[in-house]
């Protein structure tokens, strides 16, 4: 039996404060979270919506060093940009704070100390690179060198961006410090680790047995991690930007950003409700829901719950509706390549059109698989759906009411069978929309809400009140009364999705307040009720506006191509005999999963026509495991086996590198027998 909760705490992933927000963030996290919260508020449920900026971590220090400013300067700048953009876009946080706040530092420190005092961490010493000139340990991204695989210079201590291979700092050839340029030395350093392996049994029960209702993409990623076996994960780093490790021996160390960031949900709640915050995080009658993107699924479903359980006094999330990624014009969104639609720029270039973007992003929501945003689709959905369906029906109903009844709701007369069928049809929409919203199917819920406008347009087109006005004003009154009741229902149904348009529509209808339970009712506007003047809810977007946005992206692509990419020179000639030594074959992917503690690695089980072999490949940034299962790939079959992250890899999957550094796996155009040789 489903548990009934008294209140709901909703969190949205904390955006990283080293750049502005783009449409991928909005579609993946913030729009669906806002829809859900607005829906709960309409139902008069007790809910808080918590957000904030994630302001610690190495990328912020690197950006600060590059710009010659302090990390605090960087986070102050982007926190304000992000916060203002969210406010203008209508993301209705109850609080949007930050992880550099005093409240957060105190709560995160106390959280760590509680787990430490309970013996919930293990301490381990490892060898880590140290810069003797800068007198500091180096994070992975502060170490560069030659990639041991493709031998390109400038590989980082965690990944070679040229070939995509996941690395450890000690894998680099001729490593050097990105701070001083000197050669670093290995020194012993101690860190605290969260022993996830000790939490594996209860996590397996809690997720795989108790939460089978989670989205399949979320459930599947969690199962993959659990099936591979969890490993201890460091919760501290040798850095000077972050929250100091608050125990003896923690000098010069800070809490790892992945540990302190989710605690920001709690500290921001405490900032909002200093006297009652614990009710929202510790009471068993509180439901906790995290909205995140797919790159944060493991942290919110496995790591953060393990932290909460280790601390001992917090509730666990009831649901984690994680979305996949949104692409832009057929290409992955990339902040480094400026391949994005930035929210603050959209708000400036499309004033008053927040709801158009909200509508399009929801219609294309990447709920269980990646989806694509194109400017042509943006225009088509605005012109063909918001203007031609929603706006057209509202405008016709209101304009006709002003024309024939001076803007007063006409008196409902005798109903025909068609009237009754129409009223029944839109009365049933409430149950369907509610069921979809309750199960986080926002794309389908918005589509169902739009059916109200389609019902209304068809009703007016079929009944043609403008023709009846010459002969039967009583019938016209009934038709327009029913149409206006439909319009009022639209104002309720679309408030979670299109809050700005819903508010304008309520103003036109002179509706002050309403409740979700009124959705589907056919008497929301009483007879002779005075309406306000009609105005256009949406306006057509012309071709030149869209062409300008497309050209802007094309210019970005040209800049990237012109400045960033040149093909590597062709290597020196080899003999044909050397080529024939390579045994390149086609195999069928039977299984594919992510490698624990290695964000860039995928582990494959491949049918090579003779047996099943394991291959580890550094392509996890460019493919989800489920995309590759069942596909055929080209691989080198006679490469000497080698260990990667403790897994013996028996070959190499062949990939091509794009101009932007992304990798595309080489696949045959037609299916062939597993084991077929490439010649």
Buried (B, 14 or more C-beta within 10 A) or exposed (E): EEEEBEBBBBBBBBBBBBBBBBBBBBBBBBBBBBBBBBBBBBBEBBBBBBBBBBBBBBBBBBBBBEEEEBBEEBBBBBBEBBBBBBEBBBBBBBBBBBBBBEBBBBBBBBBBBBBBEEEBBEEEEEEBBBBEEBEBBBBBBBBBBBBEBBEEEEBBBBBBBBBBBBBEBEBBEEBBBBBBEEBBEEEEBEBBBBBBEBBBEBBBEBBBEEBEEBBEBBBBBBBBBBEBEBBBBBBBBBBEBBBBBBBEEBEBBBBBBBBBBBBBBBBBBBBBBEEEBBBBBEBEEBBBBBBBBBBBBBBBBBBBBBBBBBBEEBBBBBBBBBBBBBBBBEBBBBBEBBBBBBBBBBBEBBEEBBBBBBBBBBBBBBBBBBBBBBBEBBBBBBBEBBBBBBBBBBBBBBEBBBEBBEBBBBEBBEEEEEBEEBBEBBBEBBEBBBEBBEBBBBBBBBBBBBBBBEBBBEBBEEBEBBEBBEEBBEBBBBBBBBBBBBBBBBBBBBBBBBBBBBBBBBBBBEBEEBEBEBBBBBEBBEEEBEBBEBEEBBBBBEEEBBEEBEEBBEEBBEEBEEEEEEEEEEEEEEEEEEEEEEEBBBBBBBBBBBBBBBBBBBBBBBBBBEEEBBBBBBBBBBBBBBBBBEBBBBBBBEBEEEEBBEBEBBBBBBBEBEEBBBBEBBBEEEEBEBBBEBE
